[in-house]
Amino acid sequence: MHEWALAEAVITAAQQVAEKEKLKEIREVNIKIGELQQVEKDILRFALAQLKPAGFKNTVFHILKAKTRLKCRVCGNMWLFRKSKLDEETAEAIHFVPEVAHSYIKCPKCGSPDFEIAEGRGIWLESIKGVR
Amino acid sequence: MDPRTTVINERLRRTGRIIAVSSGKGGVGKSLVATTLALALAEKGCKVGLFDLDFTSPSTHLIMGVKNVQPEEDKGIVPPVVNGLAYMSLIHFSGDQAAPLRGADVSNALIELLAVTQWGKLDFIVIDMPPGIGDAVLDLVRFVKRIEFLIVTTSSRLAFETVKKQVRLLQDLKVPIIGVVENMKMDKATDIEQETGELGVKFLAGIPYDSMVEEAIGDVAKLRGTAIAKQVREVAARNIIQ
């Protein structure tokens, strides 16, 4: 369960923000997950619930999925990533390390593997809300 | 914020020492030194991980003849054990395909693997770095608090001049340097040894050119008998395990 390692990172990062902002209690954690990494929302939510330490007792985790936009550096074409276009093995490789998308995906317009992941790569901590 | 960077040192908490094998230029035998160093430490009974961070030109899997191994998923990614080493490489995910990564992609892939790899309890992680002083070096220094470097050069002035720049950078960043290995030595000249000393860095070994190395690629038993493996074994015993 790769999602556990990412959940642990979210909790640790939220704790660090809370400490910096002097929050006694964290009420809300807003997480964005880019489609490219194909993080399983339910597994992530379960892992967050299992891992949450004191100070997170009443925390609500909002997990928002974000579309992945890829932009070709050669021809400027922008397109949306679609998991359905990949075989299972390739999708799994990209799930573990999204950058290997460059090994398997090419610009649909010009065929170049030199593209930018403009939006929706992986996990991102958007914001946290709490009580001082 | 990127949450992944906050767990990197936790993932490496149960590892004794983390040694980045680096070079100023490519083609000096850095991957061979990294691989034989990891094997030498394991021969001494240490628990060792080998991490190939040369994402765009990985070669440790070719050196060890790695085939048909995959990491397992268990609260992260658990590296497979190859020749007694916990072995992590981007090739587990990219296979034989080219991985054309730009700087930001290298950083992202590096952070991802550092954040999700569950190494377990190890005495050493040996890292095969990409050559030069680019993103991978700067990111490792930034994120891995206990990193140490071992630098590989050849006798060539071209290779050693880039080593000087790397040494100065690491000294400015206050990163420990175990020393410099001079590989593929063709004569008995001592100028690299002398100049390494002038940089305030230990000269670890001068390894003679060994024409048998190419034949040993992909065969760990043969590799263990090469001049490079023998010399690196001595470096490990003398300068690393102590």
Boltz contact constraints between the chains, C-beta under 6 A:
constraints:
  - contact:
      token1: [A, 1]
      token2: [B, 73]
      max_distance: 6.0
  - contact:
      token1: [A, 1]
      token2: [B, 75]
      max_distance: 6.0
  - contact:
      token1: [A, 2]
      token2: [B, 73]
      max_distance: 6.0
  - contact:
      token1: [A, 2]
      token2: [B, 116]
      max_distance: 6.0
  - contact:
      token1: [A, 4]
      token2: [B, 75]
      max_distance: 6.0
  - contact:
      token1: [A, 5]
      token2: [B, 76]
      max_distance: 6.0
  - contact:
      token1: [A, 5]
      token2: [B, 116]
      max_distance: 6.0
  - contact:
      token1: [A, 8]
      token2: [B, 7]
      max_distance: 6.0
  - contact:
      token1: [A, 9]
      token2: [B, 3]
      max_distance: 6.0
  - contact:
      token1: [A, 9]
      token2: [B, 4]
      max_distance: 6.0
  - contact:
      token1: [A, 9]
      token2: [B, 6]
      max_distance: 6.0
  - contact:
      token1: [A, 9]
      token2: [B, 7]
      max_distance: 6.0
  - contact:
      token1: [A, 9]
      token2: [B, 115]
      max_distance: 6.0
  - contact:
      token1: [A, 10]
      token2: [B, 3]
      max_distance: 6.0
  - contact:
      token1: [A, 12]
      token2: [B, 6]
      max_distance: 6.0
  - contact:
      token1: [A, 12]
      token2: [B, 7]
      max_distance: 6.0
  - contact:
      token1: [A, 13]
      token2: [B, 1]
      max_distance: 6.0
  - contact:
      token1: [A, 13]
      token2: [B, 3]
      max_distance: 6.0
  - contact:
      token1: [A, 13]
      token2: [B, 6]
      max_distance: 6.0
  - contact:
      token1: [A, 16]
      token2: [B, 6]
      max_distance: 6.0
  - contact:
      token1: [A, 93]
      token2: [B, 93]
      max_distance: 6.0
  - contact:
      token1: [A, 96]
      token2: [B, 93]
      max_distance: 6.0
  - contact:
      token1: [A, 97]
      token2: [B, 93]
      max_distance: 6.0
  - contact:
      token1: [A, 97]
      token2: [B, 109]
      max_distance: 6.0
  - contact:
      token1: [A, 97]
      token2: [B, 112]
      max_distance: 6.0
  - contact:
      token1: [A, 99]
      token2: [B, 101]
      max_distance: 6.0
  - contact:
      token1: [A, 99]
      token2: [B, 105]
      max_distance: 6.0
  - contact:
      token1: [A, 99]
      token2: [B, 108]
      max_distance: 6.0
  - contact:
      token1: [A, 99]
      token2: [B, 109]
      max_distance: 6.0
  - contact:
      token1: [A, 100]
      token2: [B, 93]
      max_distance: 6.0
  - contact:
      token1: [A, 100]
      token2: [B, 94]
      max_distance: 6.0
  - contact:
      token1: [A, 102]
      token2: [B, 100]
      max_distance: 6.0
  - contact:
      token1: [A, 102]
      token2: [B, 101]
      max_distance: 6.0
  - contact:
      token1: [A, 103]
      token2: [B, 94]
      max_distance: 6.0
  - contact:
      token1: [A, 103]
      token2: [B, 97]
      max_distance: 6.0
  - contact:
      token1: [A, 103]
      token2: [B, 99]
      max_distance: 6.0
  - contact:
      token1: [A, 113]
      token2: [B, 100]
      max_distance: 6.0
  - contact:
      token1: [A, 125]
      token2: [B, 1]
      max_distance: 6.0
  - contact:
      token1: [A, 125]
      token2: [B, 3]
      max_distance: 6.0
